[in-house]
């Protein structure tokens, strides 16, 4: 992000960014597209603007409604997206991060161009107001039943719920699936049985997960199939991987696979080690100790639970940290010493 903002990103990264193909959250992708839409290269500008105009409408609405969105992104939307996305007007006006000049611009709704008619048929033109008053507060809107209904904008309650969900997970709290509500939907490929998934389903699943919001990924992690969880456990967002490990559908075999995986974050391995349900299983514990990515402070206390055969295998495993191998060798020697018959002492 910093390289693209400074204009120092390699050409291949900028091209990927203009296509929306960088492995980043939707918020960052949309910000990158607005930056590249002002790039000096005409083809890059056109590609970025084309990608942004074709972006998932709900994603764009969510980003434009967030107070965390950069003011430059909101300004760009007000100037370049509004002509084709009138539904963004109210959303942008509600956003406290919208720059003042853009706010004034959005309040001046354009007047339709009058139709050209013959002189004899000219009708008196009704005066048009120069500007419209600011949008009413939500409470006022509820008290005005006669006002025509506009396209629904993001409700503050929904935003607060999403923030609360993320805060609970970030704090390590257990999350009930029902807390996400019925409004957070998951595509059918997420809940389809693993043995019924086709290759096309898997490809579709990867694409759809890539475009999900954080809250949608959380629900998919809790309610989805093993294929979905395997994709989400490697998500760069720690909150998503935490949600995966809270899924009630995880089997002992699946937990063992995560404990042995070398492409998951240290955070995932720490969460497995701190989960009593997972650590009751000897095979999960053994997989965790033998994983070279597992933190030493996590695996060291687990050595006391390993049997003689697995300790010997660990002492020969050159992939694990040297300190773990040394402790395994020491534990073997201590057990051998303890098993030797003691000679009677001389008095």
N, C-alpha and C positions, 0 to 999 in steps of 0.2 A: 504494500500500500504506500509506504513512504517513498519507494523508488518511483512509483507511477506518479505520485503527487509532485515529486521533484523533477519529473521528466527524464530520469536517468535509468528507467527500466529497459532491459534488452528488448529488441524488436519482437522476438518471439513471445515474450510475456505480454507486450502491449497488444499483439494480434489476438492472443488468447483472451485477454481482457475485453477486447472489442466484441468478441464472440460470446462473452459471458461464460467462458469455459474454465476459468481459474477455480481451484478448489477452495472457495471462500464462502462465508455466509452471504445470504441474499443482500443484506444491507451493504456489505463491502462491494459486492459485484455491481450494485446499482450506482454506488458512488464512483466506482472506477469507470462505468459507462458514461456518467456525466462528465468526468474529467477528460475522457478520450473523445467525447463528442465535440470538444473544443481543441483537439489536437491540430497541429499544423498540416498534417497529411490529410488530403481530401478523402482518400479512400478509407482511411482509419476513422475519420469523423462520420462518414456515411454509414460504415458498418456498425459503429457503436450506437448511433442514433436508431438504426434499423433494429438492432438487437433490443434496445431499450423500449422501443415502441411495441415490439412483439413480446415483451416480458409478461410473465403471469400477472394478471390484473390485480389479484388479491395481494400478491407480494408487494407490488408497487403501492397499493393503498396502505398496506401495513407500514411500509417504510416511511411514506409521506405523513403518516399520522403520528409517528414516533417523535417525541421531543429530543431524542438523542441523535436524530439525523442531522448531518452537517448543514448549516444554513446555505452554503453554495449549492448543495444538491436540491434543496427546496426552491431556491431561486431559479435554478435551471428548469425544474418541473413547471414552475409558474410561467416561465417565458416560452418553453419549447414543447411541453407535453399537454398543456391545458387546451390548446386549440382542438386536439383530438380526444382529450380525456376530460370532458366537462365535469365528470363525477369527482375529479380531484379538487375542484374549487373550494367546496366547503371543508374538505379535509385539511387542505393547506391553510385556510383561514383560521381553523381551530388550533393549528400547531403554534405553540408559543415561540418556537425557534425560527419561524418564518421572518426574514428580514423585513423591516418596516416599509421599504420602497416596494417590495413584492406584495405586501399586504395591501397597500394603496392601489397597486395595479390590479389586483384581483377584485377589488371592490367596484371597480369601474367596468361593469358588464358591457360588452360591445352592443351597439344599437344596430339592428338589422338594416341592411341597405334597402331603401325604398324601391319599389318596382317602377320601371319607366313606362308611362302611359301617355296617350295622346293628350294634347292641350285641352280638348273639350271634355276629356274624361278625368281631369285632375281632381282628386278628392282632397279635402282639407286634411292636412297632416296633423295628427295629434302630437302635442308636445311630449318629448321624451325626457325623463329625468337624467341628469348628468351622472349621478352616482347612486348607489344603493347603500342603505345603512348596513352596519356590521351585522353578521349573523347573530341571532338571539342565543342566549344561554340555553342549555338543555332543559332547565326547569321551565323557562318561558315557553319553549317550544311545546312542552307537554300541555301548557295551559292554553294553547292556541289551536283548538280542534279544527277551525275553519281554514287553516293554512294548508295549501296543497302539499302533499307528501313528496319529499325529494328522495333521491336514491339513497338508501341507508348508508350512513358513514359508520366507521368503527365506534362502537359504544365504549365509553370510559370504563364501564363495569367489566367488560370483556378484557380490556387491557390490564386492569387491576388484577383480574383473576390469573391472567397469564404470568404477570410479574410475581404474583404470590406463589404460583406453582414453581416457577424457576427458583425463587428464593428458598422455598422449602427443600427442593432437591439440592441446591448449592450448600445448604446447611446440613445436609446428610439425613434429612427426615425421610421416613417411609411415606410413600405416596400411594393413595388408593386410586385405582383406575377411575372410579366414579367421580373423583374430584375434578377430572378433566372435562366432564360434561359431555353431553351427546353432540354438541356442536362441533367438536374436534373430530373430524372424520378421517378414516384411513382408507386408501385404495384397496380394492379386493385382493390384489396380489399380496398384501401385507398379512391378511388373515387366512389366506388359502393354505390348506394342509401342505406340508413340505413334499410329501410323496406325490402330490398332484401338480406341483409346479412344473411347467414346461420351460424349455430354454428361452422362449419368447417372454414368458412371465418373469424370469430372472432378469432379463435385459430391461424389461419395462420397470421392474422393481427398483433397479439401480438408478434409472433415470428419475423415477418419481420420488425416491428418497432424497436424491440430490436437490430437488426443488421444494422439499417440505420446509415448513417453518419449524422453529425449535419445539413449540408445543405439539405440533403434529408428530414430530420425531419421537417425542416423549411418549405419546399415546401408542405409537407404533412399536416402541421398545417394550412397553408394558403388555400390549395385547397381541402383538404380531407373532409370526411363525419364526422358526429357528433361522431361516435364511435372512429374514429382516434383522434379527438380533445380531447375526454374524457381521452384517454390514454396519450396523449402528454402533457396535461395541468399539469399532475403530474410529468413530467420529472424533474430530479434533476437539469438539466441545465436551468438556468433562461431565457436564450435566447430563448429556445424552447417554454416555457410557454408564453413568451411575444409575440411570433409569433402566438400562438393559439388565443390570445385575439385580434390580428389584423385581423383575418379571417373575410371576409365580409359575411360569411355564418352563423355566430352565431346569433341565434334567442334570443328573450327576455327570453323565458323559459330556454334556455340553459345557458344564462348569469346568471339567477337567481340560477340555479343549482350550477354553479361554486362559486357564492357569498355565498351560504349556505354550500358548501362542507367543511368538516373538515379534508380532506386528501390532501389539496393543501397547497402550501407554503404561508407565509405571503406576499411574493412578488406578488403573483397572486392577492391576495385580495387588495393590495395597487394599483395595476394596474387597477383593476376593479373600484376602488373608484376614480381614476384619469381620467377615460374614460367618457367623457361627454355623449356619446351615451348611455352607460349603466346606468349612474346615472340619466338620464331623466326618467327612469322607476322607479316608486315607489316600485314595488315588488322586484326589484333588490336591491334597497337601504335598504328596510326592511330586506331582507335576510342577507345582509352584516352586519347590526347592530346587528342582533340576532346570528351571528356566533361567537362562543367563541374564535376562532382563529384569528379573525380580530383585528388588532392593535388598541389600545385605541385612539391614535391620529387621526386615520382614522374615527372611528365610532362616536366619541364625537361631531364633528360639525354636524353630520347628525341627531341628536336627535331633532333639531328644526323643521325638516321636517315631523316628525312622527305625525300621528293623535292620538286622545285621546285613542281609543281602543288599538292601537298597543303600545302606551306608557305604558298603564296599564299592558299589557301582558309582556312587557319588564321588568317592575318593579318586576314581579313575576318569571322571568326567572333566576334561580340560576346558569345557565351555563355560563352566561356572566360575565365579571369582575364586582366586587362589585362597583367600581366607576361609571360604566355605569348604574347599577341598581339604585344607589343613585341619580344620575342626572335625571333618568326617574321619580323617586318618587318626586323629587323637582319640576320638570317641571309640573307634575300633580297637585301638591299643588298650584303652581303659577297660573295655569289656573283656578283652583277652586276658588282661591281668587279673580281673575280678573272677574269671572262670578257672584260673589255675588253682590246683589244690595247694593249700598252705601247709608247710612243714611244721611239725610241732616245735615249739620253742624250747631251747635248753635252759635249765635252771641250775 
